[in-house]
Amino acid sequence: MATMRKVLPRRLMVLASLRAVSTSSADTFPKQVKIVEVGARDGLQNEKNIVPTPTKIKLIDMLSEAGLPVIEATSFVSPKWVPQMADNAEVLKGIQKFPGIIYPVLTPNIKGFQAAVAAGAKEVSIFGAASEQFTKKNTNCSIDESLQRSDEILRAARAAGIPVRGYVSCVLGCPYEGKISPAKVAEITKKMYSMGCYEISLGDTIGVGTPGIMKDMLSAVMYEVPVAALAVHCHDTYGQALANTLMALQRLRQQNGSEFTGSLSHFGAGFPVQGLADKGPSFQELLEVHTLGETRRGSMPESLQRVQELTGRSVEFEEMDILDQAALQRLFKKHHFMAVIHFAGLKAVGESVQKPLDYYRVNLTGTIQLLEIMRAHGVKNLVFSSSATVYGNPQYLPLDEAHPTGGCTNPYGKSKFFIEEMIRDLCRADKTWNAVLLRYFNPIGAHASGCIGEDPQGIPNNLMPYVSQVAIGRREALNVFGNDYDTEDGTGVRDYIHVVDLAKGHIAALRKLKEQCGCRIYNLGTGTGYSVLQMVQAMEKASGQKIPYKVVARREGDVAACYANPSLALKELGWTAALGLDRMCEDLWRWQKQNPSGFGAQA
């Protein structure tokens, strides 16, 4: 059955495959915050007496035992300049790596990055500053040169699948220049975010900021960078750290413009959490339409409750059938929308081969009805969540947007291709339409809290949910469909993308619509392909569990290898995948371990 969920009655409409959420809340503060502990690096590097290595390791282990989710362990800086961090590799190798805890390290240049990776770093941090003089004093280069160094690290990190977090120093004042323009902070933050930092921490380096200055700075930055990608780091030099932190919490919570969000079934509700945190200045209220089978309804109240707990916002929704034309008409008459995000549809490759008519009826008929009703009501902005399956059997790799489409190997891919062609024809015929078509690859992972993830009903149709269920003991073994492909180990190779990165890609697409962009197409992927057996090994590493598997016959409709060239999305959307394979599997395992039976029961 195809269903629709109503959230708030204006501005943005989202079509998806699982559940819808939207909120409006007058609460002053968020109900949940992320704490990044940097004392082991930022604190100890300033100690006059060098702290012994075993003491550092003990400190970090105790912080882990306290349950902190992120602990910056050390800095791979030259010991000539910071002798307190000379034991960086020993510290990183010596600490206990607690499951679910992230241990980033600071890397000022490519040499430091390479040393960090060699020591086992799974996430790194880079830094810049909003002050030209501070940058020259601190790193002996200009801001532009500093950003070039950072870009070198980010390119290497992308190739290695390592997430990068950024710092901007002197956001509220500089010891050399004095006052810092909020516009300058916004400019540097936007550049670092566009280069690929998944999160930017804004630092009051010398502690001269006041709540008023903090408010003005955040207002400027939030206009350029999503709220979900921002953090603050307040020093207490003049006793203002708590007041500044208080203001930051209020400002990040009460950003101008209402929230928007939606959920995709195979995103594991990553999009609603991301969207609720990422408040767009122009996108306000939301309605979601999606396809939802009867058997999946049982998990919805629990999943929505968890979204509310994570975001601190209430959720309102209602159901209707996406194939019910009369219901769609009533909906568009009742509310005014400025855009639609279309995720709706059936999506399993193997199932589509067995039930082609179901896929054509739901995916194509639903889309045609939607486009007709959108046109009738003057709603001509659309983001369509397509698929890499439109490329069919690749003629070359990595796949770019210029690769021929239409040679699809299964009805699911064909339905996506037909929908793309409908939208492109519509935009060519009527120049007032704007559409962004996102060809994404294989989403995996879960929300970092472990509270929200993919909960397939029955036998999972996708690889990694099946693998995680084997790891937790719900299934005996994995079926590997074929080991005779022309790949490194004979198993199929795919590009996997973290659900959070994928959600951010859809948010970036919404912003693109504001440019009156016509019809644009982008790949969303990491650019790296992994085989089935490599994914099994990655999950074994994340879970500590042996995952038994057996090789069976190839599955009809599958191709040997498929992975993206995502450079156009970086160039035009400012989007890049920030979270690597280790993080994908760690987050997926955290979800599965905390929810061994899915939303139905907690561990």
TORPA-871366 format. One record per residue (C-alpha): x, y, z; residue number from 1. Coordinates in nm, 3 decimals. Example, Ala and Ser with C-alpha at 12.3 -4.5 7.8 and 13.67 -1.06 7.14 Angstrom:
REM residues 2
ATOM    east   north      up   i
ATOM   1.230  -0.450   0.780   1
ATOM   1.367  -0.106   0.714   2
This chain:
REM residues 603
ATOM    east   north      up   i
ATOM   0.000   0.000   0.000   1
ATOM   0.126   0.349  -0.075   2
ATOM   0.078   0.591   0.209   3
ATOM   0.116   0.956   0.289   4
ATOM   0.205   1.126   0.614   5
ATOM   0.110   1.481   0.687   6
ATOM   0.332   1.698   0.895   7
ATOM   0.298   2.077   0.890   8
ATOM   0.069   2.243   0.637   9
ATOM   0.297   2.474   0.439  10
ATOM   0.593   2.514   0.213  11
ATOM   0.782   2.186   0.169  12
ATOM   0.657   1.841   0.079  13
ATOM   0.866   1.526   0.105  14
ATOM   0.788   1.191  -0.050  15
ATOM   0.958   0.894   0.105  16
ATOM   0.944   0.525   0.171  17
ATOM   0.899   0.495   0.544  18
ATOM   0.780   0.774   0.770  19
ATOM   0.739   1.148   0.787  20
ATOM   0.825   1.392   1.056  21
ATOM   0.811   1.766   1.102  22
ATOM   0.807   1.984   1.400  23
ATOM   0.740   2.312   1.555  24
ATOM   0.862   2.376   1.905  25
ATOM   0.890   2.672   2.136  26
ATOM   1.146   2.500   2.357  27
ATOM   1.445   2.721   2.430  28
ATOM   1.714   2.453   2.436  29
ATOM   1.780   2.128   2.254  30
ATOM   1.708   1.814   2.452  31
ATOM   2.028   1.652   2.333  32
ATOM   2.374   1.791   2.260  33
ATOM   2.691   1.633   2.131  34
ATOM   2.999   1.670   2.352  35
ATOM   3.344   1.655   2.195  36
ATOM   3.608   1.621   2.469  37
ATOM   3.936   1.788   2.364  38
ATOM   4.115   1.815   2.698  39
ATOM   4.359   1.534   2.621  40
ATOM   4.483   1.738   2.327  41
ATOM   4.388   2.103   2.370  42
ATOM   4.447   2.102   2.744  43
ATOM   4.763   1.893   2.775  44
ATOM   4.941   2.064   2.486  45
ATOM   4.950   2.383   2.694  46
ATOM   5.094   2.224   3.008  47
ATOM   5.441   2.351   3.094  48
ATOM   5.545   2.013   3.230  49
ATOM   5.507   1.732   2.979  50
ATOM   5.255   1.475   3.100  51
ATOM   5.389   1.115   3.087  52
ATOM   5.247   0.895   2.813  53
ATOM   5.093   0.635   3.051  54
ATOM   4.912   0.916   3.234  55
ATOM   4.767   1.047   2.908  56
ATOM   4.651   0.699   2.812  57
ATOM   4.492   0.650   3.154  58
ATOM   4.317   0.986   3.128  59
ATOM   4.166   0.902   2.789  60
ATOM   4.060   0.557   2.907  61
ATOM   3.884   0.713   3.206  62
ATOM   3.710   0.962   2.976  63
ATOM   3.595   0.666   2.767  64
ATOM   3.463   0.491   3.077  65
ATOM   3.268   0.808   3.158  66
ATOM   3.075   0.758   2.835  67
ATOM   3.185   1.059   2.632  68
ATOM   3.098   0.995   2.265  69
ATOM   3.395   1.176   2.106  70
ATOM   3.740   1.218   2.261  71
ATOM   4.011   1.401   2.069  72
ATOM   4.312   1.197   2.172  73
ATOM   4.622   1.383   2.054  74
ATOM   4.780   1.601   1.787  75
ATOM   5.016   1.491   1.511  76
ATOM   5.204   1.819   1.510  77
ATOM   5.580   1.863   1.491  78
ATOM   5.740   1.791   1.832  79
ATOM   5.969   2.086   1.759  80
ATOM   5.673   2.322   1.801  81
ATOM   5.460   2.125   2.048  82
ATOM   5.682   1.886   2.245  83
ATOM   5.388   1.796   2.469  84
ATOM   5.241   1.597   2.177  85
ATOM   5.562   1.417   2.074  86
ATOM   5.419   1.084   2.194  87
ATOM   5.112   1.111   1.969  88
ATOM   5.149   0.769   1.803  89
ATOM   5.214   0.595   2.136  90
ATOM   4.906   0.753   2.289  91
ATOM   4.677   0.667   1.999  92
ATOM   4.799   0.310   1.984  93
ATOM   4.794   0.268   2.363  94
ATOM   4.442   0.379   2.449  95
ATOM   4.150   0.138   2.471  96
ATOM   3.914   0.187   2.177  97
ATOM   3.571   0.162   2.336  98
ATOM   3.290   0.051   2.101  99
ATOM   3.082   0.343   1.982 100
ATOM   3.335   0.609   2.087 101
ATOM   3.521   0.814   1.826 102
ATOM   3.885   0.915   1.883 103
ATOM   3.979   1.189   1.634 104
ATOM   4.327   1.344   1.626 105
ATOM   4.443   1.688   1.512 106
ATOM   4.648   1.697   1.190 107
ATOM   4.791   2.037   1.088 108
ATOM   4.936   1.925   0.755 109
ATOM   4.959   1.630   0.517 110
ATOM   5.265   1.492   0.695 111
ATOM   5.075   1.487   1.022 112
ATOM   4.776   1.327   0.850 113
ATOM   4.990   1.049   0.706 114
ATOM   5.148   0.984   1.046 115
ATOM   4.806   0.976   1.210 116
ATOM   4.671   0.724   0.961 117
ATOM   4.980   0.509   1.007 118
ATOM   4.912   0.512   1.383 119
ATOM   4.554   0.396   1.330 120
ATOM   4.352   0.718   1.325 121
ATOM   3.994   0.671   1.202 122
ATOM   3.897   1.040   1.210 123
ATOM   4.104   1.359   1.198 124
ATOM   4.060   1.728   1.269 125
ATOM   4.205   2.024   1.083 126
ATOM   4.216   2.389   1.182 127
ATOM   4.202   2.734   1.032 128
ATOM   4.137   3.084   1.163 129
ATOM   3.927   3.389   1.082 130
ATOM   4.226   3.617   1.149 131
ATOM   4.502   3.671   0.894 132
ATOM   4.758   3.777   1.156 133
ATOM   4.675   3.488   1.389 134
ATOM   4.714   3.245   1.100 135
ATOM   5.057   3.386   1.014 136
ATOM   5.171   3.377   1.377 137
ATOM   5.033   3.028   1.439 138
ATOM   5.111   2.848   1.112 139
ATOM   5.352   3.082   0.932 140
ATOM   5.125   3.119   0.631 141
ATOM   4.826   3.317   0.504 142
ATOM   4.464   3.208   0.539 143
ATOM   4.455   3.108   0.172 144
ATOM   4.772   2.902   0.212 145
ATOM   4.630   2.742   0.526 146
ATOM   4.315   2.643   0.337 147
ATOM   4.529   2.492   0.061 148
ATOM   4.703   2.275   0.322 149
ATOM   4.366   2.174   0.459 150
ATOM   4.242   2.086   0.113 151
ATOM   4.540   1.855   0.066 152
ATOM   4.445   1.673   0.386 153
ATOM   4.079   1.655   0.287 154
ATOM   4.159   1.504  -0.052 155
ATOM   4.380   1.242   0.111 156
ATOM   4.115   1.174   0.375 157
ATOM   3.845   1.123   0.112 158
ATOM   4.066   0.873  -0.067 159
ATOM   4.120   0.688   0.262 160
ATOM   3.755   0.708   0.373 161
ATOM   3.842   0.909   0.685 162
ATOM   3.599   1.176   0.818 163
ATOM   3.740   1.523   0.881 164
ATOM   3.622   1.771   1.143 165
ATOM   3.728   2.136   1.120 166
ATOM   3.813   2.414   1.364 167
ATOM   3.797   2.788   1.301 168
ATOM   3.994   2.987   1.559 169
ATOM   3.944   3.348   1.672 170
ATOM   3.577   3.364   1.577 171
ATOM   3.495   3.618   1.851 172
ATOM   3.823   3.806   1.871 173
ATOM   4.195   3.794   1.793 174
ATOM   4.497   3.878   2.011 175
ATOM   4.654   4.062   1.714 176
ATOM   4.364   4.208   1.514 177
ATOM   4.108   4.260   1.790 178
ATOM   3.750   4.241   1.662 179
ATOM   3.672   3.984   1.394 180
ATOM   3.398   4.038   1.139 181
ATOM   3.117   3.779   1.156 182
ATOM   3.119   3.783   0.774 183
ATOM   3.483   3.671   0.777 184
ATOM   3.403   3.385   1.012 185
ATOM   3.115   3.282   0.786 186
ATOM   3.340   3.296   0.480 187
ATOM   3.608   3.070   0.629 188
ATOM   3.352   2.830   0.778 189
ATOM   3.170   2.798   0.447 190
ATOM   3.496   2.724   0.265 191
ATOM   3.594   2.451   0.509 192
ATOM   3.248   2.297   0.495 193
ATOM   3.246   2.308   0.114 194
ATOM   3.590   2.147   0.105 195
ATOM   3.453   1.846   0.292 196
ATOM   3.458   1.896   0.670 197
ATOM   3.149   1.723   0.806 198
ATOM   3.143   1.951   1.110 199
ATOM   3.301   2.288   1.196 200
ATOM   3.380   2.391   1.553 201
ATOM   3.382   2.769   1.605 202
ATOM   3.637   2.862   1.869 203
ATOM   3.658   3.165   2.096 204
ATOM   4.032   3.110   2.115 205
ATOM   4.121   3.383   2.364 206
ATOM   3.791   3.394   2.551 207
ATOM   3.704   3.759   2.477 208
ATOM   3.360   3.687   2.334 209
ATOM   3.031   3.796   2.485 210
ATOM   2.681   3.656   2.424 211
ATOM   2.602   3.946   2.192 212
ATOM   2.910   3.885   1.979 213
ATOM   2.838   3.511   1.979 214
ATOM   2.482   3.573   1.859 215
ATOM   2.593   3.799   1.572 216
ATOM   2.865   3.558   1.464 217
ATOM   2.634   3.255   1.464 218
ATOM   2.368   3.444   1.270 219
ATOM   2.620   3.514   0.993 220
ATOM   2.760   3.161   0.987 221
ATOM   2.421   2.986   0.996 222
ATOM   2.318   3.172   0.683 223
ATOM   2.602   2.997   0.495 224
ATOM   2.643   2.659   0.668 225
ATOM   2.383   2.408   0.794 226
ATOM   2.322   2.417   1.168 227
ATOM   2.381   2.042   1.190 228
ATOM   2.741   2.100   1.081 229
ATOM   2.822   2.358   1.351 230
ATOM   2.971   2.336   1.700 231
ATOM   3.116   2.591   1.941 232
ATOM   3.430   2.587   2.155 233
ATOM   3.431   2.853   2.427 234
ATOM   3.730   2.944   2.644 235
ATOM   3.667   3.086   2.992 236
ATOM   3.949   3.342   3.003 237
ATOM   3.718   3.620   3.123 238
ATOM   3.442   3.409   3.274 239
ATOM   3.218   3.421   2.967 240
ATOM   3.233   3.058   2.850 241
ATOM   2.907   2.946   3.011 242
ATOM   2.718   3.257   2.898 243
ATOM   2.848   3.218   2.544 244
ATOM   2.761   2.849   2.541 245
ATOM   2.412   2.934   2.666 246
ATOM   2.367   3.183   2.383 247
ATOM   2.495   2.933   2.128 248
ATOM   2.246   2.671   2.245 249
ATOM   1.962   2.921   2.221 250
ATOM   2.069   3.053   1.882 251
ATOM   2.125   2.713   1.728 252
ATOM   1.784   2.608   1.857 253
ATOM   1.597   2.919   1.749 254
ATOM   1.742   2.989   1.406 255
ATOM   1.519   3.196   1.180 256
ATOM   1.301   2.980   0.957 257
ATOM   1.109   2.672   1.054 258
ATOM   1.248   2.323   1.044 259
ATOM   1.203   2.074   0.763 260
ATOM   1.257   1.703   0.749 261
ATOM   1.149   1.369   0.611 262
ATOM   1.242   1.004   0.628 263
ATOM   1.351   0.736   0.384 264
ATOM   1.297   0.374   0.476 265
ATOM   1.642   0.268   0.367 266
ATOM   1.790   0.576   0.535 267
ATOM   1.684   0.434   0.870 268
ATOM   1.530   0.771   0.963 269
ATOM   1.861   0.948   0.926 270
ATOM   1.700   1.216   0.712 271
ATOM   1.444   1.327   0.970 272
ATOM   1.705   1.372   1.240 273
ATOM   1.942   1.547   1.000 274
ATOM   1.667   1.764   0.860 275
ATOM   1.531   1.865   1.198 276
ATOM   1.877   1.973   1.303 277
ATOM   1.956   2.140   0.970 278
ATOM   1.722   2.436   0.961 279
ATOM   1.715   2.593   0.616 280
ATOM   1.659   2.969   0.591 281
ATOM   1.408   2.930   0.309 282
ATOM   1.247   2.590   0.364 283
ATOM   0.988   2.598   0.635 284
ATOM   0.723   2.337   0.682 285
ATOM   0.695   1.985   0.554 286
ATOM   0.461   1.716   0.435 287
ATOM   0.579   1.368   0.344 288
ATOM   0.426   1.115   0.106 289
ATOM   0.561   0.763   0.096 290
ATOM   0.500   0.399   0.021 291
ATOM   0.449   0.191   0.334 292
ATOM   0.343  -0.171   0.359 293
ATOM   0.093  -0.283   0.619 294
ATOM   0.352  -0.500   0.791 295
ATOM   0.579  -0.205   0.861 296
ATOM   0.334   0.006   1.053 297
ATOM   0.415  -0.145   1.386 298
ATOM   0.758   0.018   1.400 299
ATOM   0.640   0.368   1.319 300
ATOM   0.526   0.502   1.657 301
ATOM   0.850   0.392   1.822 302
ATOM   1.069   0.533   1.546 303
ATOM   0.887   0.865   1.550 304
ATOM   0.911   0.880   1.927 305
ATOM   1.286   0.837   1.901 306
ATOM   1.310   1.112   1.642 307
ATOM   1.126   1.338   1.885 308
ATOM   1.364   1.243   2.167 309
ATOM   1.672   1.307   1.954 310
ATOM   1.555   1.640   1.815 311
ATOM   1.352   1.770   2.105 312
ATOM   1.064   1.843   1.870 313
ATOM   0.711   1.707   1.846 314
ATOM   0.587   1.519   1.540 315
ATOM   0.245   1.539   1.375 316
ATOM   0.148   1.302   1.092 317
ATOM  -0.137   1.140   0.903 318
ATOM  -0.162   0.867   0.638 319
ATOM  -0.302   0.853   0.288 320
ATOM  -0.242   0.650  -0.026 321
ATOM  -0.004   0.803  -0.279 322
ATOM  -0.200   0.628  -0.553 323
ATOM  -0.521   0.791  -0.429 324
ATOM  -0.553   1.083  -0.672 325
ATOM  -0.850   1.236  -0.492 326
ATOM  -0.660   1.238  -0.163 327
ATOM  -0.362   1.409  -0.327 328
ATOM  -0.593   1.671  -0.475 329
ATOM  -0.748   1.743  -0.137 330
ATOM  -0.406   1.772   0.017 331
ATOM  -0.279   2.028  -0.234 332
ATOM  -0.602   2.228  -0.204 333
ATOM  -0.568   2.237   0.172 334
ATOM  -0.200   2.338   0.187 335
ATOM   0.044   2.549  -0.009 336
ATOM   0.381   2.388  -0.088 337
ATOM   0.693   2.548  -0.228 338
ATOM   0.877   2.223  -0.310 339
ATOM   0.847   1.846  -0.314 340
ATOM   1.112   1.587  -0.231 341
ATOM   1.016   1.260  -0.395 342
ATOM   1.153   0.946  -0.227 343
ATOM   0.842   0.734  -0.270 344
ATOM   0.848   0.393  -0.428 345
ATOM   0.929   0.025  -0.407 346
ATOM   1.303  -0.030  -0.417 347
ATOM   1.431  -0.389  -0.401 348
ATOM   1.616  -0.508  -0.713 349
ATOM   1.543  -0.879  -0.667 350
ATOM   1.180  -0.824  -0.577 351
ATOM   1.131  -0.603  -0.883 352
ATOM   1.234  -0.890  -1.110 353
ATOM   0.970  -1.109  -0.946 354
ATOM   0.696  -0.843  -0.925 355
ATOM   0.754  -0.598  -1.210 356
ATOM   0.395  -0.476  -1.236 357
ATOM   0.393  -0.374  -0.869 358
ATOM   0.701  -0.160  -0.929 359
ATOM   0.566   0.007  -1.242 360
ATOM   0.226   0.069  -1.085 361
ATOM   0.353   0.224  -0.762 362
ATOM   0.664   0.401  -0.887 363
ATOM   0.539   0.530  -1.222 364
ATOM   0.168   0.584  -1.162 365
ATOM   0.232   0.753  -0.830 366
ATOM   0.488   0.989  -0.985 367
ATOM   0.269   1.078  -1.284 368
ATOM  -0.022   1.165  -1.055 369
ATOM   0.205   1.367  -0.831 370
ATOM   0.355   1.570  -1.117 371
ATOM   0.012   1.643  -1.263 372
ATOM  -0.121   1.766  -0.930 373
ATOM   0.194   1.968  -0.860 374
ATOM   0.155   2.139  -1.197 375
ATOM  -0.213   2.209  -1.137 376
ATOM  -0.131   2.382  -0.808 377
ATOM   0.172   2.574  -0.932 378
ATOM   0.427   2.375  -0.730 379
ATOM   0.722   2.341  -0.967 380
ATOM   1.026   2.269  -0.748 381
ATOM   1.123   1.903  -0.713 382
ATOM   1.403   1.690  -0.572 383
ATOM   1.382   1.333  -0.699 384
ATOM   1.568   1.062  -0.513 385
ATOM   1.676   0.842  -0.803 386
ATOM   1.929   0.558  -0.810 387
ATOM   2.258   0.450  -0.967 388
ATOM   2.066   0.158  -1.117 389
ATOM   1.968   0.388  -1.405 390
ATOM   2.321   0.338  -1.544 391
ATOM   2.264  -0.033  -1.596 392
ATOM   2.577  -0.240  -1.659 393
ATOM   2.858   0.020  -1.644 394
ATOM   3.052   0.090  -1.963 395
ATOM   3.328   0.250  -1.753 396
ATOM   3.408   0.322  -1.389 397
ATOM   3.380   0.533  -1.188 398
ATOM   3.038   0.638  -1.313 399
ATOM   2.989   1.006  -1.388 400
ATOM   2.667   1.181  -1.479 401
ATOM   2.756   1.168  -1.852 402
ATOM   2.747   0.788  -1.854 403
ATOM   2.465   0.655  -2.076 404
ATOM   2.147   0.559  -1.892 405
ATOM   1.857   0.333  -1.976 406
ATOM   2.034   0.000  -2.008 407
ATOM   1.882  -0.104  -1.676 408
ATOM   1.903  -0.467  -1.571 409
ATOM   1.587  -0.480  -1.354 410
ATOM   1.238  -0.324  -1.332 411
ATOM   1.336  -0.117  -1.027 412
ATOM   1.612   0.057  -1.221 413
ATOM   1.387   0.096  -1.524 414
ATOM   1.119   0.264  -1.315 415
ATOM   1.375   0.515  -1.185 416
ATOM   1.501   0.578  -1.539 417
ATOM   1.146   0.635  -1.672 418
ATOM   1.074   0.880  -1.390 419
ATOM   1.396   1.070  -1.463 420
ATOM   1.297   1.098  -1.829 421
ATOM   0.950   1.226  -1.735 422
ATOM   1.099   1.496  -1.514 423
ATOM   1.360   1.598  -1.772 424
ATOM   1.096   1.623  -2.044 425
ATOM   0.876   1.829  -1.815 426
ATOM   1.158   2.074  -1.737 427
ATOM   1.242   2.106  -2.107 428
ATOM   0.881   2.178  -2.197 429
ATOM   0.816   2.423  -1.913 430
ATOM   1.113   2.640  -1.810 431
ATOM   0.943   2.739  -1.486 432
ATOM   1.007   2.391  -1.345 433
ATOM   1.322   2.322  -1.139 434
ATOM   1.433   1.972  -1.049 435
ATOM   1.737   1.804  -0.895 436
ATOM   1.775   1.432  -0.969 437
ATOM   1.999   1.253  -0.719 438
ATOM   2.148   0.923  -0.834 439
ATOM   2.267   0.775  -0.510 440
ATOM   2.445   0.451  -0.442 441
ATOM   2.408   0.209  -0.147 442
ATOM   2.312   0.379   0.182 443
ATOM   2.417   0.211   0.507 444
ATOM   2.487   0.314   0.865 445
ATOM   2.254   0.464   1.124 446
ATOM   2.220   0.763   1.351 447
ATOM   2.530   0.791   1.569 448
ATOM   2.323   0.758   1.887 449
ATOM   2.219   0.405   1.791 450
ATOM   1.856   0.504   1.850 451
ATOM   1.747   0.513   1.486 452
ATOM   1.841   0.281   1.203 453
ATOM   1.704   0.062   0.928 454
ATOM   1.450  -0.193   1.048 455
ATOM   1.353  -0.409   0.748 456
ATOM   1.050  -0.629   0.792 457
ATOM   1.098  -0.993   0.697 458
ATOM   1.414  -1.087   0.509 459
ATOM   1.629  -0.778   0.438 460
ATOM   1.660  -0.697   0.068 461
ATOM   1.986  -0.505   0.113 462
ATOM   2.328  -0.647   0.198 463
ATOM   2.432  -0.466   0.515 464
ATOM   2.108  -0.496   0.715 465
ATOM   2.128  -0.869   0.644 466
ATOM   2.493  -0.880   0.750 467
ATOM   2.418  -0.696   1.075 468
ATOM   2.133  -0.935   1.154 469
ATOM   2.372  -1.227   1.107 470
ATOM   2.621  -1.056   1.338 471
ATOM   2.359  -1.010   1.610 472
ATOM   2.237  -1.369   1.575 473
ATOM   1.899  -1.312   1.411 474
ATOM   2.004  -1.503   1.098 475
ATOM   2.234  -1.802   1.060 476
ATOM   2.443  -1.700   0.762 477
ATOM   2.472  -1.458   0.473 478
ATOM   2.398  -1.567   0.117 479
ATOM   2.661  -1.423  -0.117 480
ATOM   2.505  -1.403  -0.462 481
ATOM   2.786  -1.516  -0.688 482
ATOM   3.165  -1.523  -0.655 483
ATOM   3.250  -1.543  -1.024 484
ATOM   3.227  -1.175  -1.119 485
ATOM   3.526  -1.003  -1.278 486
ATOM   3.624  -0.833  -0.952 487
ATOM   3.912  -0.865  -0.707 488
ATOM   3.754  -1.146  -0.504 489
ATOM   3.478  -1.247  -0.744 490
ATOM   3.193  -1.085  -0.549 491
ATOM   2.993  -0.780  -0.650 492
ATOM   3.144  -0.436  -0.588 493
ATOM   2.935  -0.136  -0.483 494
ATOM   2.976   0.220  -0.360 495
ATOM   2.842   0.254  -0.004 496
ATOM   2.743   0.587   0.151 497
ATOM   2.658   0.676   0.510 498
ATOM   2.292   0.763   0.556 499
ATOM   2.386   1.092   0.723 500
ATOM   2.593   1.195   0.421 501
ATOM   2.306   1.097   0.196 502
ATOM   2.060   1.303   0.399 503
ATOM   2.292   1.603   0.373 504
ATOM   2.303   1.553  -0.003 505
ATOM   1.926   1.588  -0.025 506
ATOM   1.939   1.902   0.188 507
ATOM   2.203   2.045  -0.048 508
ATOM   1.972   1.967  -0.339 509
ATOM   1.694   2.170  -0.177 510
ATOM   1.925   2.469  -0.164 511
ATOM   2.011   2.422  -0.531 512
ATOM   1.645   2.472  -0.621 513
ATOM   1.668   2.831  -0.498 514
ATOM   1.901   2.905  -0.792 515
ATOM   1.625   2.836  -1.048 516
ATOM   1.851   2.560  -1.172 517
ATOM   1.634   2.392  -1.436 518
ATOM   1.695   2.017  -1.432 519
ATOM   2.025   1.908  -1.276 520
ATOM   2.158   1.556  -1.210 521
ATOM   2.414   1.452  -0.947 522
ATOM   2.574   1.131  -0.826 523
ATOM   2.585   1.086  -0.448 524
ATOM   2.852   0.835  -0.350 525
ATOM   3.199   0.810  -0.201 526
ATOM   3.381   0.722  -0.522 527
ATOM   3.515   0.397  -0.374 528
ATOM   3.386   0.049  -0.446 529
ATOM   3.387  -0.236  -0.192 530
ATOM   3.315  -0.602  -0.260 531
ATOM   3.064  -0.809  -0.066 532
ATOM   3.345  -0.990   0.116 533
ATOM   3.517  -0.662   0.201 534
ATOM   3.192  -0.538   0.353 535
ATOM   3.163  -0.859   0.554 536
ATOM   3.517  -0.807   0.685 537
ATOM   3.442  -0.444   0.772 538
ATOM   3.135  -0.550   0.971 539
ATOM   3.333  -0.822   1.148 540
ATOM   3.583  -0.557   1.250 541
ATOM   3.313  -0.319   1.377 542
ATOM   3.115  -0.585   1.564 543
ATOM   3.388  -0.822   1.680 544
ATOM   3.165  -1.104   1.552 545
ATOM   3.246  -1.371   1.295 546
ATOM   2.993  -1.354   1.011 547
ATOM   2.936  -1.691   0.841 548
ATOM   2.841  -1.687   0.474 549
ATOM   2.779  -1.922   0.187 550
ATOM   2.808  -1.858  -0.185 551
ATOM   2.492  -1.914  -0.390 552
ATOM   2.396  -1.847  -0.751 553
ATOM   2.402  -1.496  -0.890 554
ATOM   2.090  -1.289  -0.839 555
ATOM   1.915  -1.185  -1.158 556
ATOM   1.948  -0.812  -1.228 557
ATOM   2.279  -0.758  -1.046 558
ATOM   2.589  -0.610  -1.210 559
ATOM   2.953  -0.685  -1.127 560
ATOM   3.063  -0.340  -1.011 561
ATOM   2.912   0.004  -0.966 562
ATOM   3.069   0.306  -0.798 563
ATOM   3.047   0.681  -0.842 564
ATOM   3.244   0.979  -0.956 565
ATOM   3.087   1.232  -0.717 566
ATOM   3.296   1.534  -0.823 567
ATOM   3.006   1.725  -0.979 568
ATOM   2.812   1.722  -0.651 569
ATOM   3.116   1.869  -0.477 570
ATOM   3.157   2.137  -0.743 571
ATOM   2.793   2.248  -0.771 572
ATOM   2.629   2.145  -0.444 573
ATOM   2.927   2.182  -0.211 574
ATOM   2.856   1.824  -0.102 575
ATOM   3.097   1.540  -0.037 576
ATOM   3.074   1.218   0.161 577
ATOM   3.251   1.276   0.492 578
ATOM   3.200   0.946   0.675 579
ATOM   3.406   0.642   0.574 580
ATOM   3.345   0.269   0.576 581
ATOM   3.457   0.212   0.936 582
ATOM   3.214   0.476   1.060 583
ATOM   2.931   0.333   0.849 584
ATOM   2.977  -0.011   1.001 585
ATOM   3.033   0.116   1.355 586
ATOM   2.711   0.317   1.347 587
ATOM   2.519   0.029   1.190 588
ATOM   2.645  -0.211   1.454 589
ATOM   2.565   0.030   1.736 590
ATOM   2.206   0.048   1.609 591
ATOM   2.180  -0.330   1.569 592
ATOM   2.337  -0.403   1.909 593
ATOM   2.110  -0.159   2.091 594
ATOM   1.808  -0.278   1.895 595
ATOM   1.860  -0.649   1.819 596
ATOM   1.494  -0.688   1.722 597
ATOM   1.465  -0.350   1.553 598
ATOM   1.212  -0.098   1.678 599
ATOM   1.006  -0.378   1.824 600
ATOM   1.230  -0.422   2.130 601
ATOM   1.543  -0.272   2.279 602
ATOM   1.847  -0.452   2.413 603
